[in-house]
């Protein structure tokens, strides 16, 4: 029995991994692993931030697209003109309102006193309106809207651009009332 014990100890001494006194990793091994993880994190962080900015802008473009569709649907459902006004492009606020003439004049694409607001929306942080280009027949800037048939109010067509640090998108309104989203 004693001979087996001595023999076993000799074998364990020859194989350092099986040594009972060996516990864990050395400091050098841990520092190498930490350095590798740090390098990988350093390379992946900018890509993750860019992906977040792109995702946020796409969500904003979907929200503006949905707002156009909502305004179009409400115009048909209520049989009145419904418009979208970009209140303050620097803050990214925009709203949908009834252009039914409850105030001064109907179908003028201006929210007069008494014309109800249907929704107020705002772009997420990091996104902004870069170009709001809706024009009437005389090429004057106007607010986009839809008549009771779901067509652009007074033939007012154009586009709105939404920008972030990572991506630019454009939503265009056609004469037929279609809304197209494109990446710039």
BAPALO-247257 format. One record per atom (N, C-alpha, C, CB): residue in three letters; atom name; y, x, z. Coordinates in steps of 0.2 Angstrom, whole numbers. Atoms other than C-alpha are relative to their C-alpha. Glycine has a CB too. Layout:
(node ALA; CA; (Y; X; Z))
...
! end
This chain:
(node UNK; N; (-6; 4; 0))
(node UNK; CA; (0; 0; 0))
(node UNK; C; (6; 4; 0))
(node UNK; CB; (0; -5; 6))
(node UNK; N; (-6; -4; -1))
(node UNK; CA; (12; 14; 5))
(node UNK; C; (1; 4; -7))
(node UNK; CB; (-1; 5; 5))
(node UNK; N; (-1; -4; 6))
(node UNK; CA; (8; 23; -12))
(node UNK; C; (3; -5; -5))
(node UNK; CB; (-7; 2; -2))
(node UNK; N; (-3; 5; 5))
(node UNK; CA; (13; 7; -22))
(node UNK; C; (8; 0; 1))
(node UNK; CB; (-3; -7; 0))
(node UNK; N; (-7; 0; -2))
(node UNK; CA; (30; 6; -12))
(node UNK; C; (3; 6; -3))
(node UNK; CB; (0; -1; 7))
(node UNK; N; (-3; -6; 2))
(node UNK; CA; (34; 24; -16))
(node UNK; C; (0; 0; -7))
(node UNK; CB; (-4; 6; 3))
(node UNK; N; (0; 0; 7))
(node UNK; CA; (29; 22; -34))
(node UNK; C; (6; -4; -3))
(node UNK; CB; (-7; -2; -3))
(node UNK; N; (-5; 5; 2))
(node UNK; CA; (40; 7; -36))
(node UNK; C; (7; 2; 1))
(node UNK; CB; (-1; -7; 4))
(node UNK; N; (-6; -3; -1))
(node UNK; CA; (55; 16; -28))
(node UNK; C; (2; 5; -5))
(node UNK; CB; (0; 3; 7))
(node UNK; N; (-1; -5; 5))
(node UNK; CA; (53; 30; -40))
(node UNK; C; (2; -3; -7))
(node UNK; CB; (-6; 4; -1))
(node UNK; N; (-1; 3; 6))
(node UNK; CA; (53; 18; -55))
(node UNK; C; (7; -3; 0))
(node UNK; CB; (-5; -6; -1))
(node UNK; N; (-6; 4; 0))
(node UNK; CA; (68; 8; -49))
(node UNK; C; (6; 6; 0))
(node UNK; CB; (1; -3; 7))
(node UNK; N; (-5; -5; 0))
(node UNK; CA; (78; 25; -47))
(node UNK; C; (1; 2; -7))
(node UNK; CB; (-2; 6; 4))
(node UNK; N; (0; -2; 7))
(node UNK; CA; (74; 29; -65))
(node UNK; C; (4; -5; -4))
(node UNK; CB; (-7; 1; -3))
(node UNK; N; (-3; 5; 3))
(node UNK; CA; (81; 12; -71))
(node UNK; C; (6; -3; 4))
(node UNK; CB; (-5; -6; -2))
(node UNK; N; (-6; 2; -5))
(node UNK; CA; (99; 10; -64))
(node UNK; C; (1; -7; 0))
(node UNK; CB; (6; 4; -3))
(node UNK; N; (-1; 7; 0))
(node UNK; CA; (100; -8; -70))
(node UNK; C; (-4; -4; 6))
(node UNK; CB; (-1; -3; -7))
(node UNK; N; (4; 3; -5))
(node UNK; CA; (86; -13; -58))
(node UNK; C; (1; 2; 7))
(node UNK; CB; (-7; 0; -2))
(node UNK; N; (-1; -3; -6))
(node UNK; CA; (93; -3; -44))
(node UNK; C; (3; -6; 5))
(node UNK; CB; (5; 5; 0))
(node UNK; N; (-3; 5; -4))
(node UNK; CA; (96; -15; -29))
(node UNK; C; (7; 1; 3))
(node UNK; CB; (-5; 0; 6))
(node UNK; N; (-7; -2; -2))
(node UNK; CA; (112; -6; -24))
(node UNK; C; (5; -2; -5))
(node UNK; CB; (0; 7; 2))
(node UNK; N; (-5; 1; 6))
(node UNK; CA; (120; -10; -41))
(node UNK; C; (3; -8; 1))
(node UNK; CB; (-3; 1; -7))
(node UNK; N; (-3; 6; 0))
(node UNK; CA; (132; -25; -39))
(node UNK; C; (6; -1; -4))
(node UNK; CB; (3; -1; 8))
(node UNK; N; (-5; 2; 4))
(node UNK; CA; (142; -32; -53))
(node UNK; C; (2; 5; -5))
(node UNK; CB; (6; -2; 4))
(node UNK; N; (-3; -5; 5))
(node UNK; CA; (154; -23; -65))
(node UNK; C; (4; 5; 2))
(node UNK; CB; (3; -5; -6))
(node UNK; N; (-5; -5; -2))
(node UNK; CA; (164; -8; -64))
(node UNK; C; (7; -2; -2))
(node UNK; CB; (-1; 7; -3))
(node UNK; N; (-7; 2; 1))
(node UNK; CA; (183; -9; -64))
(node UNK; C; (2; 2; -7))
(node UNK; CB; (4; 4; 5))
(node UNK; N; (-2; -1; 7))
(node UNK; CA; (184; -1; -81))
(node UNK; C; (-3; -5; -5))
(node UNK; CB; (-3; 7; -2))
(node UNK; N; (3; 5; 4))
(node UNK; CA; (172; -14; -88))
(node UNK; C; (5; -6; 0))
(node UNK; CB; (-7; -1; 2))
(node UNK; N; (-4; 6; -1))
(node UNK; CA; (183; -28; -81))
(node UNK; C; (7; 1; -4))
(node UNK; CB; (1; -1; 7))
(node UNK; N; (-6; -1; 4))
(node UNK; CA; (199; -20; -88))
(node UNK; C; (0; -1; -7))
(node UNK; CB; (3; 7; 2))
(node UNK; N; (1; 1; 7))
(node UNK; CA; (192; -19; -105))
(node UNK; C; (-1; -7; -2))
(node UNK; CB; (-6; 4; -2))
(node UNK; N; (1; 7; 1))
(node UNK; CA; (187; -37; -105))
(node UNK; C; (7; -4; 0))
(node UNK; CB; (-5; -3; 4))
(node UNK; N; (-7; 3; 0))
(node UNK; CA; (204; -42; -99))
(node UNK; C; (5; 1; -5))
(node UNK; CB; (3; 1; 7))
(node UNK; N; (-5; -2; 6))
(node UNK; CA; (213; -32; -112))
(node UNK; C; (-2; -4; -7))
(node UNK; CB; (-1; 8; -1))
(node UNK; N; (2; 4; 6))
(node UNK; CA; (202; -40; -126))
(node UNK; C; (2; -7; 0))
(node UNK; CB; (-8; 1; -1))
(node UNK; N; (-3; 7; -1))
(node UNK; CA; (206; -58; -119))
(node UNK; C; (7; 0; -1))
(node UNK; CB; (-2; -2; 6))
(node UNK; N; (-7; 0; 1))
(node UNK; CA; (224; -53; -119))
(node UNK; C; (2; 0; -7))
(node UNK; CB; (3; 5; 4))
(node UNK; N; (-1; -1; 7))
(node UNK; CA; (224; -47; -137))
(node UNK; C; (-1; -6; -4))
(node UNK; CB; (-4; 6; -2))
(node UNK; N; (1; 6; 4))
(node UNK; CA; (216; -63; -143))
(node UNK; C; (5; -5; 2))
(node UNK; CB; (-8; -2; 2))
(node UNK; N; (-4; 5; -2))
(node UNK; CA; (227; -74; -133))
(node UNK; C; (7; 1; -4))
(node UNK; CB; (1; 0; 7))
(node UNK; N; (-6; -2; 3))
(node UNK; CA; (242; -64; -140))
(node UNK; C; (1; -2; -8))
(node UNK; CB; (2; 7; 0))
(node UNK; N; (0; 1; 7))
(node UNK; CA; (237; -67; -158))
(node UNK; C; (-1; -8; -1))
(node UNK; CB; (-6; 3; -3))
(node UNK; N; (1; 8; 1))
(node UNK; CA; (232; -86; -156))
(node UNK; C; (6; -4; 2))
(node UNK; CB; (-6; -2; 4))
(node UNK; N; (-6; 4; -3))
(node UNK; CA; (248; -92; -146))
(node UNK; C; (5; -2; -6))
(node UNK; CB; (3; 4; 5))
(node UNK; N; (-5; 2; 5))
(node UNK; CA; (260; -92; -161))
(node UNK; C; (-3; -5; -5))
(node UNK; CB; (2; 6; -4))
(node UNK; N; (3; 4; 5))
(node UNK; CA; (247; -101; -172))
(node UNK; C; (-1; -7; 4))
(node UNK; CB; (-7; 2; -2))
(node UNK; N; (1; 6; -4))
(node UNK; CA; (244; -114; -158))
(node UNK; C; (7; -4; 0))
(node UNK; CB; (-2; 1; 7))
(node UNK; N; (-6; 3; 0))
(node UNK; CA; (263; -117; -156))
(node UNK; C; (2; -3; -7))
(node UNK; CB; (5; 5; 2))
(node UNK; N; (-2; 2; 7))
(node UNK; CA; (266; -119; -175))
(node UNK; C; (-4; -6; -1))
(node UNK; CB; (-2; 5; -5))
(node UNK; N; (4; 5; 1))
(node UNK; CA; (251; -131; -175))
(node UNK; C; (3; -6; 4))
(node UNK; CB; (-7; 1; 2))
(node UNK; N; (-3; 6; -4))
(node UNK; CA; (259; -142; -161))
(node UNK; C; (7; -2; -3))
(node UNK; CB; (2; 3; 7))
(node UNK; N; (-6; 2; 3))
(node UNK; CA; (276; -142; -170))
(node UNK; C; (-1; -4; -7))
(node UNK; CB; (5; 6; -2))
(node UNK; N; (2; 4; 7))
(node UNK; CA; (268; -148; -187))
(node UNK; C; (-3; -7; 2))
(node UNK; CB; (-5; 4; -4))
(node UNK; N; (3; 6; -3))
(node UNK; CA; (258; -161; -177))
(node UNK; C; (5; -5; 2))
(node UNK; CB; (-5; 1; 5))
(node UNK; N; (-6; 5; -2))
(node UNK; CA; (274; -168; -169))
(node UNK; C; (4; -2; -6))
(node UNK; CB; (4; 4; 5))
(node UNK; N; (-4; 2; 5))
(node UNK; CA; (283; -168; -185))
(node UNK; C; (-4; -6; -4))
(node UNK; CB; (2; 5; -5))
(node UNK; N; (4; 5; 4))
(node UNK; CA; (269; -178; -194))
(node UNK; C; (0; -6; 4))
(node UNK; CB; (-7; 3; -1))
(node UNK; N; (0; 6; -4))
(node UNK; CA; (269; -190; -180))
(node UNK; C; (6; -4; -1))
(node UNK; CB; (-2; 1; 8))
(node UNK; N; (-7; 3; 1))
(node UNK; CA; (288; -193; -182))
(node UNK; C; (0; -3; -7))
(node UNK; CB; (5; 6; 1))
(node UNK; N; (-1; 3; 7))
(node UNK; CA; (286; -195; -201))
(node UNK; C; (-5; -7; 0))
(node UNK; CB; (-3; 5; -5))
(node UNK; N; (4; 6; 0))
(node UNK; CA; (272; -208; -197))
(node UNK; C; (4; -6; 3))
(node UNK; CB; (-7; 1; 4))
(node UNK; N; (-4; 5; -3))
(node UNK; CA; (283; -217; -185))
(node UNK; C; (6; -3; -4))
(node UNK; CB; (3; 3; 7))
(node UNK; N; (-6; 3; 4))
(node UNK; CA; (298; -218; -197))
(node UNK; C; (-3; -4; -6))
(node UNK; CB; (4; 6; -3))
(node UNK; N; (3; 4; 5))
(node UNK; CA; (286; -224; -211))
(node UNK; C; (-2; -7; 3))
(node UNK; CB; (-7; 4; -2))
(node UNK; N; (2; 6; -3))
(node UNK; CA; (279; -237; -199))
(node UNK; C; (6; -5; 1))
(node UNK; CB; (-4; 1; 7))
(node UNK; N; (-6; 4; -1))
(node UNK; CA; (297; -242; -195))
(node UNK; C; (2; -4; -6))
(node UNK; CB; (5; 4; 3))
(node UNK; N; (-1; 3; 6))
(node UNK; CA; (300; -245; -213))
(node UNK; C; (-4; -6; -2))
(node UNK; CB; (0; 6; -6))
(node UNK; N; (4; 5; 1))
(node UNK; CA; (285; -255; -215))
(node UNK; C; (1; -6; 4))
(node UNK; CB; (-8; 2; 1))
(node UNK; N; (-2; 5; -5))
(node UNK; CA; (289; -265; -199))
(node UNK; C; (6; -4; -3))
(node UNK; CB; (1; 3; 7))
(node UNK; N; (-6; 3; 2))
(node UNK; CA; (306; -269; -206))
(node UNK; C; (-1; -4; -6))
(node UNK; CB; (6; 5; -2))
(node UNK; N; (2; 4; 6))
(node UNK; CA; (299; -274; -223))
(node UNK; C; (-4; -6; 2))
(node UNK; CB; (-4; 4; -4))
(node UNK; N; (4; 5; -2))
(node UNK; CA; (286; -285; -214))
(node UNK; C; (4; -6; 3))
(node UNK; CB; (-5; 2; 4))
(node UNK; N; (-4; 4; -4))
(node UNK; CA; (299; -293; -203))
(node UNK; C; (5; -4; -5))
(node UNK; CB; (4; 3; 5))
(node UNK; N; (-5; 3; 5))
(node UNK; CA; (311; -297; -218))
(node UNK; C; (-4; -5; -3))
(node UNK; CB; (2; 5; -5))
(node UNK; N; (4; 5; 4))
(node UNK; CA; (297; -306; -227))
(node UNK; C; (-2; -6; 5))
(node UNK; CB; (-7; 3; -3))
(node UNK; N; (3; 5; -5))
(node UNK; CA; (290; -315; -211))
(node UNK; C; (6; -5; 2))
(node UNK; CB; (-2; 3; 6))
(node UNK; N; (-6; 4; -2))
(node UNK; CA; (308; -321; -206))
(node UNK; C; (4; -3; -5))
(node UNK; CB; (4; 4; 5))
(node UNK; N; (-4; 2; 6))
(node UNK; CA; (315; -324; -223))
(node UNK; C; (7; 2; 0))
(node UNK; CB; (-1; -7; -1))
(node UNK; N; (-7; -2; -1))
(node UNK; CA; (330; -314; -219))
(node UNK; C; (0; 8; -2))
(node UNK; CB; (3; -1; 7))
(node UNK; N; (-1; -7; 1))
(node UNK; CA; (337; -296; -223))
(node UNK; C; (-1; 3; 7))
(node UNK; CB; (6; 2; -3))
(node UNK; N; (1; -4; -6))
(node UNK; CA; (331; -283; -211))
(node UNK; C; (2; 7; -2))
(node UNK; CB; (-7; 0; 3))
(node UNK; N; (-2; -6; 2))
(node UNK; CA; (339; -266; -211))
(node UNK; C; (-1; 6; 5))
(node UNK; CB; (8; 1; -1))
(node UNK; N; (1; -6; -5))
(node UNK; CA; (337; -248; -203))
(node UNK; C; (6; 4; 0))
(node UNK; CB; (-6; 4; -2))
(node UNK; N; (-6; -4; 0))
(node UNK; CA; (352; -239; -197))
(node UNK; C; (-2; 6; 4))
(node UNK; CB; (6; -4; 4))
(node UNK; N; (1; -6; -3))
(node UNK; CA; (351; -221; -192))
(node UNK; C; (6; 2; 4))
(node UNK; CB; (-1; 6; -5))
(node UNK; N; (-6; 0; -5))
(node UNK; CA; (363; -221; -177))
(node UNK; C; (3; 7; 0))
(node UNK; CB; (-2; -3; 7))
(node UNK; N; (-3; -7; -2))
(node UNK; CA; (365; -203; -173))
(node UNK; C; (-5; 5; -3))
(node UNK; CB; (2; 1; 7))
(node UNK; N; (5; -5; 2))
(node UNK; CA; (355; -191; -184))
(node UNK; C; (-1; 6; 4))
(node UNK; CB; (2; 2; -7))
(node UNK; N; (1; -6; -5))
(node UNK; CA; (358; -177; -172))
(node UNK; C; (-4; -1; 6))
(node UNK; CB; (7; 3; 2))
(node UNK; N; (4; 2; -6))
(node UNK; CA; (349; -186; -158))
(node UNK; C; (-7; -3; -3))
(node UNK; CB; (3; -5; 4))
(node UNK; N; (6; 3; 3))
(node UNK; CA; (336; -193; -170))
(node UNK; C; (-1; -7; 1))
(node UNK; CB; (-6; 4; 2))
(node UNK; N; (1; 7; -2))
(node UNK; CA; (339; -211; -165))
(node UNK; C; (1; -4; -6))
(node UNK; CB; (5; -2; 5))
(node UNK; N; (0; 5; 5))
(node UNK; CA; (336; -225; -177))
(node UNK; C; (-2; -7; 2))
(node UNK; CB; (-4; 2; -7))
(node UNK; N; (2; 7; -2))
(node UNK; CA; (335; -244; -176))
(node UNK; C; (-1; -5; -5))
(node UNK; CB; (5; -3; 5))
(node UNK; N; (1; 6; 5))
(node UNK; CA; (329; -260; -185))
(node UNK; C; (4; -6; 2))
(node UNK; CB; (-7; -1; -1))
(node UNK; N; (-4; 6; -2))
(node UNK; CA; (341; -275; -185))
(node UNK; C; (0; -5; -5))
(node UNK; CB; (7; 2; 1))
(node UNK; N; (0; 6; 5))
(node UNK; CA; (342; -292; -193))
(node UNK; C; (7; 0; -3))
(node UNK; CB; (-1; -7; 4))
(node UNK; N; (-7; 1; 3))
(node UNK; CA; (356; -293; -206))
(node UNK; C; (0; -7; -3))
(node UNK; CB; (0; 6; -6))
(node UNK; N; (1; 7; 2))
(node UNK; CA; (356; -312; -206))
(node UNK; C; (7; -3; 0))
(node UNK; CB; (-4; -3; 5))
(node UNK; N; (-7; 3; 0))
(node UNK; CA; (375; -315; -205))
(node UNK; C; (2; -4; 6))
(node UNK; CB; (0; -5; -6))
(node UNK; N; (-2; 3; -7))
(node UNK; CA; (375; -321; -187))
(node UNK; C; (7; 3; 2))
(node UNK; CB; (-5; 2; 5))
(node UNK; N; (-6; -3; -1))
(node UNK; CA; (390; -310; -186))
(node UNK; C; (5; -2; -5))
(node UNK; CB; (0; 8; 1))
(node UNK; N; (-5; 1; 5))
(node UNK; CA; (402; -308; -200))
(node UNK; C; (-3; -2; -7))
(node UNK; CB; (5; 6; -1))
(node UNK; N; (3; 1; 7))
(node UNK; CA; (392; -306; -216))
(node UNK; C; (-7; 2; -1))
(node UNK; CB; (5; 4; -5))
(node UNK; N; (7; -2; 1))
(node UNK; CA; (374; -306; -221))
(node UNK; C; (-1; 4; -6))
(node UNK; CB; (-4; -7; -2))
(node UNK; N; (2; -5; 5))
(node UNK; CA; (366; -293; -232))
(node UNK; C; (5; 5; -2))
(node UNK; CB; (-1; -4; -6))
(node UNK; N; (-5; -6; 1))
(node UNK; CA; (379; -280; -230))
(node UNK; C; (-2; 6; 3))
(node UNK; CB; (7; -2; 4))
(node UNK; N; (4; -6; -2))
(node UNK; CA; (367; -267; -222))
(node UNK; C; (4; 3; 6))
(node UNK; CB; (-1; 5; -5))
(node UNK; N; (-4; -2; -6))
(node UNK; CA; (379; -266; -207))
(node UNK; C; (-1; -5; 6))
(node UNK; CB; (8; 0; -1))
(node UNK; N; (1; 4; -5))
(node UNK; CA; (375; -272; -190))
(node UNK; C; (6; -3; 3))
(node UNK; CB; (-4; 3; 6))
(node UNK; N; (-6; 4; -2))
(node UNK; CA; (388; -285; -186))
(node UNK; C; (-1; -3; 7))
(node UNK; CB; (3; -5; -5))
(node UNK; N; (1; 4; -6))
(node UNK; CA; (391; -293; -169))
(node UNK; C; (-4; -6; -1))
(node UNK; CB; (7; -1; 3))
(node UNK; N; (4; 6; 1))
(node UNK; CA; (378; -306; -166))
(node UNK; C; (-7; 1; -4))
(node UNK; CB; (4; -5; -3))
(node UNK; N; (6; -1; 3))
(node UNK; CA; (365; -298; -177))
(node UNK; C; (-5; 4; 4))
(node UNK; CB; (1; 4; -7))
(node UNK; N; (5; -3; -5))
(node UNK; CA; (349; -294; -167))
(node UNK; C; (-3; 6; -1))
(node UNK; CB; (-5; -5; 2))
(node UNK; N; (4; -6; 1))
(node UNK; CA; (341; -278; -164))
(node UNK; C; (-7; -1; 1))
(node UNK; CB; (3; 6; 5))
(node UNK; N; (7; 1; -1))
(node UNK; CA; (322; -278; -167))
(node UNK; C; (-3; 6; 4))
(node UNK; CB; (-3; -1; -7))
(node UNK; N; (3; -6; -4))
(node UNK; CA; (318; -260; -161))
(node UNK; C; (5; 6; -1))
(node UNK; CB; (-7; 2; -3))
(node UNK; N; (-4; -6; -1))
(node UNK; CA; (326; -244; -156))
(node UNK; C; (-5; 6; 1))
(node UNK; CB; (6; 0; 5))
(node UNK; N; (4; -5; 0))
(node UNK; CA; (317; -228; -160))
(node UNK; C; (3; 7; 1))
(node UNK; CB; (-5; 0; -6))
(node UNK; N; (-3; -7; -1))
(node UNK; CA; (320; -209; -157))
(node UNK; C; (-6; 5; -2))
(node UNK; CB; (2; 2; 7))
(node UNK; N; (4; -6; 2))
(node UNK; CA; (312; -193; -165))
(node UNK; C; (-2; 4; 6))
(node UNK; CB; (3; 4; -5))
(node UNK; N; (2; -4; -6))
(node UNK; CA; (302; -182; -153))
(node UNK; C; (4; 6; 0))
(node UNK; CB; (-8; 2; -1))
(node UNK; N; (-4; -6; 0))
(node UNK; CA; (310; -166; -147))
(node UNK; C; (-3; 5; -5))
(node UNK; CB; (-1; 3; 8))
(node UNK; N; (2; -5; 5))
(node UNK; CA; (309; -152; -160))
(node UNK; C; (1; -3; -7))
(node UNK; CB; (-7; 2; 2))
(node UNK; N; (-1; 3; 7))
(node UNK; CA; (312; -164; -175))
(node UNK; C; (7; -3; 0))
(node UNK; CB; (-6; -6; -1))
(node UNK; N; (-7; 2; 1))
(node UNK; CA; (328; -169; -183))
(node UNK; C; (0; -3; -7))
(node UNK; CB; (5; 5; 2))
(node UNK; N; (-1; 2; 7))
(node UNK; CA; (334; -179; -198))
(node UNK; C; (5; 5; -3))
(node UNK; CB; (4; -7; 0))
(node UNK; N; (-3; -5; 4))
(node UNK; CA; (340; -167; -211))
(node UNK; C; (4; -3; -5))
(node UNK; CB; (-4; 6; -2))
(node UNK; N; (-3; 3; 6))
(node UNK; CA; (345; -178; -225))
(node UNK; C; (-1; -7; 0))
(node UNK; CB; (-1; 4; -6))
(node UNK; N; (1; 8; 0))
(node UNK; CA; (348; -197; -225))
(node UNK; C; (4; -2; -7))
(node UNK; CB; (3; -4; 6))
(node UNK; N; (-3; 1; 7))
(node UNK; CA; (351; -201; -244))
(node UNK; C; (-2; -7; -2))
(node UNK; CB; (-2; 6; -4))
(node UNK; N; (0; 7; 3))
(node UNK; CA; (352; -220; -247))
(node UNK; C; (6; -1; -3))
(node UNK; CB; (-3; -5; 6))
(node UNK; N; (-6; 1; 4))
(node UNK; CA; (364; -225; -260))
(node UNK; C; (0; -7; -3))
(node UNK; CB; (2; 5; -5))
(node UNK; N; (0; 6; 4))
(node UNK; CA; (370; -241; -268))
(node UNK; C; (1; 1; -7))
(node UNK; CB; (5; -5; 3))
(node UNK; N; (-1; -1; 7))
(node UNK; CA; (373; -244; -286))
(node UNK; C; (6; 5; -2))
(node UNK; CB; (0; -6; -4))
(node UNK; N; (-6; -5; 1))
(node UNK; CA; (390; -235; -285))
(node UNK; C; (-1; 6; 3))
(node UNK; CB; (6; -4; 3))
(node UNK; N; (1; -6; -3))
(node UNK; CA; (382; -221; -276))
(node UNK; C; (3; 2; 7))
(node UNK; CB; (1; 6; -5))
(node UNK; N; (-3; -1; -7))
(node UNK; CA; (390; -224; -259))
(node UNK; C; (-6; 0; 5))
(node UNK; CB; (5; -6; 1))
(node UNK; N; (5; 0; -5))
(node UNK; CA; (380; -220; -244))
(node UNK; C; (-1; -7; 4))
(node UNK; CB; (1; 5; 6))
(node UNK; N; (1; 7; -3))
(node UNK; CA; (372; -236; -236))
(node UNK; C; (-6; 1; 5))
(node UNK; CB; (-2; -5; -5))
(node UNK; N; (6; 0; -4))
(node UNK; CA; (359; -240; -223))
(node UNK; C; (-6; -4; -4))
(node UNK; CB; (1; -4; 6))
(node UNK; N; (6; 4; 3))
(node UNK; CA; (341; -245; -230))
(node UNK; C; (-1; -6; 3))
(node UNK; CB; (-6; 5; -1))
(node UNK; N; (2; 6; -2))
(node UNK; CA; (335; -262; -229))
(node UNK; C; (-4; -4; -5))
(node UNK; CB; (6; -5; 2))
(node UNK; N; (4; 4; 4))
(node UNK; CA; (324; -276; -236))
(node UNK; C; (2; -7; 0))
(node UNK; CB; (-8; 1; 3))
(node UNK; N; (-2; 7; 0))
(node UNK; CA; (327; -293; -242))
(node UNK; C; (-6; -4; 2))
(node UNK; CB; (3; -2; -7))
(node UNK; N; (6; 4; -2))
(node UNK; CA; (316; -308; -239))
(node UNK; C; (-6; 0; -4))
(node UNK; CB; (3; -8; 0))
(node UNK; N; (5; -2; 4))
(node UNK; CA; (305; -303; -253))
(node UNK; C; (-4; 6; 1))
(node UNK; CB; (1; -1; -8))
(node UNK; N; (3; -7; -1))
(node UNK; CA; (301; -286; -246))
(node UNK; C; (3; 5; -4))
(node UNK; CB; (-7; -1; 0))
(node UNK; N; (-2; -5; 5))
(node UNK; CA; (311; -277; -259))
(node UNK; C; (6; 3; 3))
(node UNK; CB; (2; -3; -7))
(node UNK; N; (-6; -4; -3))
(node UNK; CA; (325; -264; -255))
(node UNK; C; (6; -5; -1))
(node UNK; CB; (1; 6; -4))
(node UNK; N; (-6; 4; 0))
(node UNK; CA; (341; -274; -251))
(node UNK; C; (5; 3; -5))
(node UNK; CB; (3; 0; 7))
(node UNK; N; (-5; -1; 5))
(node UNK; CA; (353; -274; -266))
(node UNK; C; (-2; 6; -4))
(node UNK; CB; (6; 2; 4))
(node UNK; N; (2; -5; 4))
(node UNK; CA; (342; -261; -274))
(node UNK; C; (2; 7; 3))
(node UNK; CB; (3; 0; -7))
(node UNK; N; (-2; -6; -3))
(node UNK; CA; (347; -248; -262))
(node UNK; C; (-6; 5; 2))
(node UNK; CB; (4; -1; 7))
(node UNK; N; (6; -4; -1))
(node UNK; CA; (334; -234; -263))
(node UNK; C; (3; 7; 2))
(node UNK; CB; (-4; 1; -7))
(node UNK; N; (-2; -7; -2))
(node UNK; CA; (334; -216; -257))
(node UNK; C; (-6; 3; 4))
(node UNK; CB; (6; 0; 4))
(node UNK; N; (5; -4; -4))
(node UNK; CA; (325; -204; -245))
(node UNK; C; (3; 2; 7))
(node UNK; CB; (-2; 6; -4))
(node UNK; N; (-2; -3; -7))
(node UNK; CA; (326; -197; -227))
(node UNK; C; (-5; 6; 1))
(node UNK; CB; (-1; -6; 6))
(node UNK; N; (3; -6; -1))
(node UNK; CA; (321; -180; -223))
(node UNK; C; (-1; 2; 8))
(node UNK; CB; (3; 6; -4))
(node UNK; N; (1; -1; -7))
(node UNK; CA; (314; -175; -206))
(node UNK; C; (-3; 8; 0))
(node UNK; CB; (-6; -4; 3))
(node UNK; N; (2; -7; -1))
(node UNK; CA; (313; -156; -201))
(node UNK; C; (-2; 2; 7))
(node UNK; CB; (6; 4; -3))
(node UNK; N; (1; -3; -6))
(node UNK; CA; (306; -146; -188))
(node UNK; C; (-1; 8; -1))
(node UNK; CB; (-7; -2; 4))
(node UNK; N; (0; -7; 1))
(node UNK; CA; (304; -127; -185))
(node UNK; C; (-6; 2; -5))
(node UNK; CB; (-1; 4; 6))
(node UNK; N; (6; -2; 4))
(node UNK; CA; (287; -127; -194))
(node UNK; C; (-1; -4; -6))
(node UNK; CB; (-6; -1; 4))
(node UNK; N; (2; 5; 6))
(node UNK; CA; (287; -141; -207))
(node UNK; C; (6; -4; -2))
(node UNK; CB; (-6; -4; 1))
(node UNK; N; (-5; 5; 3))
(node UNK; CA; (299; -152; -218))
(node UNK; C; (-4; -6; -3))
(node UNK; CB; (5; 3; -4))
(node UNK; N; (3; 6; 3))
(node UNK; CA; (294; -170; -223))
(node UNK; C; (5; -4; -3))
(node UNK; CB; (-5; -4; 4))
(node UNK; N; (-4; 4; 3))
(node UNK; CA; (302; -182; -234))
(node UNK; C; (-3; -7; -1))
(node UNK; CB; (3; 2; -7))
(node UNK; N; (3; 6; 2))
(node UNK; CA; (300; -201; -235))
(node UNK; C; (5; -3; -5))
(node UNK; CB; (0; -5; 7))
(node UNK; N; (-4; 3; 6))
(node UNK; CA; (306; -210; -251))
(node UNK; C; (-1; -7; 0))
(node UNK; CB; (-1; 4; -6))
(node UNK; N; (1; 7; 1))
(node UNK; CA; (309; -228; -254))
(node UNK; C; (2; -2; -7))
(node UNK; CB; (5; -4; 5))
(node UNK; N; (-1; 1; 7))
(node UNK; CA; (307; -234; -271))
(node UNK; C; (3; -7; -2))
(node UNK; CB; (-7; 0; -4))
(node UNK; N; (-3; 6; 2))
(node UNK; CA; (314; -249; -281))
(node UNK; C; (-5; -6; 2))
(node UNK; CB; (2; 0; -7))
(node UNK; N; (5; 5; -2))
(node UNK; CA; (298; -259; -278))
(node UNK; C; (-2; -1; 7))
(node UNK; CB; (-7; 2; -4))
(node UNK; N; (1; 0; -8))
(node UNK; CA; (299; -256; -259))
(node UNK; C; (-6; 4; 2))
(node UNK; CB; (-2; -8; 1))
(node UNK; N; (6; -5; -2))
(node UNK; CA; (285; -243; -259))
(node UNK; C; (3; 6; 4))
(node UNK; CB; (-4; 2; -6))
(node UNK; N; (-2; -6; -4))
(node UNK; CA; (287; -229; -246))
(node UNK; C; (-5; 6; -1))
(node UNK; CB; (1; -2; 8))
(node UNK; N; (4; -6; 2))
(node UNK; CA; (281; -212; -251))
(node UNK; C; (1; 6; 5))
(node UNK; CB; (0; 2; -7))
(node UNK; N; (-1; -5; -5))
(node UNK; CA; (278; -198; -238))
(node UNK; C; (-2; 7; -4))
(node UNK; CB; (-3; -1; 6))
(node UNK; N; (2; -6; 3))
(node UNK; CA; (278; -180; -245))
(node UNK; C; (2; 6; 5))
(node UNK; CB; (4; 1; -7))
(node UNK; N; (-2; -7; -4))
(node UNK; CA; (278; -162; -237))
(node UNK; C; (4; 4; -4))
(node UNK; CB; (-7; 3; 2))
(node UNK; N; (-4; -5; 4))
(node UNK; CA; (292; -151; -243))
(node UNK; C; (-2; 7; 1))
(node UNK; CB; (8; -1; 2))
! end
